[in-house]
Every structure is written in structure tokens, then in C-alpha cells.
Amino acid sequence: MAIRKAKSKRDVEKDYPAKQFTAKLRRLADCIEQGKRFRIQVAGERVSIPPTATINIEHERSSSEEEVEFQVKWPLSE
């Protein structure tokens, strides 16, 4: 059995032009529909999202801005 290297904590936000963002969303949607793993590189790190990941949408509002986040979460054991 292969030994997994511990991953360091990370909190990165990466801005994309609308065309690149929509292409990534389309690829994600296709993988979700097909029950396939989604692979993406964010700020230089490759991320592999299992088809069993939980998907939710979060909305936040403050006095100065609003935010909608499309979140995909999964346990590290997958």
C-alpha cells in the first residue's frame, strides 16, 4: 500500500476571466452528470475531486457586499 504524503493547509482564491471560468464549470457539470472524477489545477496545485463529493451553494451578505459560493467538499480519505 502506498504511503500518502500529508498535505499542508491551503486557502487560495483564484480569479479567472469569464470564458475560462465557464469552461471549468462546464467540465465540472459534465463530470457530475457522468459520475466521474473531476480534475482541476488551481493556483499551481492539481486537485482531484471524487464523484462522491458533496455539492452545495452558499450565499453570504454583509453591509458592503454579497457572495455566492459553489462548494464541492469531500473527505481526504477518498
Secondary structure, DSSP 8 states (H G I E B T S, - for coil): -----------------HHHHHHHHHHHHHHHHHT--EEEEETTEEEEE-TT-EEEEEEEE-SS-EEEEEEEE--TT-
